[in-house]
Amino acid sequence: MSTTPDSAVRAYITLHREAFLEDLADWLRIPSVSADPERAGDVRRSAEWLAAKLTDTGFTTTEIWETGGLPAVFAEWPSGDPSAPTVLVYGHHDVQPAAREDGWHTDPFVPETIDGKLYARGAADDKGQVFFHTLGVRAHLAATGRTAPAVNLKLLIEGEEESGSPNFPALIEKHADRLACDAVIVSDTGMWSKDTPTVCTGMRGLTDCQIDLYGPDQDIHSGSFGGAVPNPATEAARLAAALHDADRRVAVPGFYDGMIELTDRERELFAELPFDEEEWLRTAHSHATLGEAGSTTLERIWARPTAEVNGIGGGYQGPGGKTIVPSTAQLKLSFRLVAGQNAPAVQQSVRDWVAASLPAGIRHEISFWGATRPCLTPLDHPALQSVVRAMGRAFDQKIRFTREGGSGPAADLQDVLGVPVLFLGISIPSDGWHAPNEKVELDLLMKGVETAAHLWGDLAETWQTA
């Protein structure tokens, strides 16, 4: 829909590519590791660097927002058009820990370009994908002759995502009026592969817990008492075994209540992807697939809810034998949730299931560690179609669709702001998020810049006609 000339966008990006990459390298040199208290000053320095660069880009408002922990960056650039939609871009400027001895071939905080790939911690997750919006909006202006974006453009760049975003919900609730928008663009995501560009349409939610089981007041002799009193380790194993039925469906009553099923069209789109199950198994360091009957592997990891035993323990774990009935046992469970499921309701279902499953003489406590909501954008949503068109122009090919099996703060934005969340990312699986030798493919990074340059005009036209 947008009439922004492709050639003009590409010419501008080519002209400014080297300066853009030099700036990105400067940012990547800041070790903004949010999980390390000794790096708190570096996280703040990263926020200050970004705020200054956004001001240089042209954003008329740039602020550092304090939280209960580490700072976020907010920026705003009004369109000046009363009919223009408002779009909020989300990303994060903190990074995972990294050290040369972890297996890096280069210093993780000394960016190096090798064979068209930029190696550094944060190159893909997420500084590179945040930063492509700065050159993207400038290319948008240069190609259209505008002095302000076609949309009211806002950015919220978090400083604690790699530490679980503990202060993020409170931050967006506090500033909900400043963050008000028509859509959120999340640039903290990836594509299927270099040759198969994709747009993610949804992300699963998460809730997890620990179940502590208590039997005898102390470890007791299994010969004198075993078989006549309840054993908490046995009951932990029984709970784990009862978590799924014979078809590998979650057996907790009420678990599936409200969930939105895949449509036939979504199944067809998943099936179009060039999925190599043997290669996927190698990536998973596993030897066979297994999961809910009636669903493909991609459907299982993207669009079906799950329950996993993350840990189980109790009793004697040392060398040799020790014939006891242990006094305690523990079970750690996690539940990935899909659109339509309600985390508090799932938590209550789990509490009820555990209470009904344990025999007399076993006391228990359940501790949940909060929850992340699932999010999903319908395939026919006009804003999603704008992302697809913009990305298609950048890549010159058909854009396909995925979902994300993991969880993140995107659903908090959807829930608090009440708007659709859209995913725009150019990272690929080999980029090594959270791993040694993280990198970003420079040609793909420029495709991200180009997509952003086309997106704002397309969104503005879509909203005006919708």
Disulfide bonds with the S-S distance in Angstrom:
none
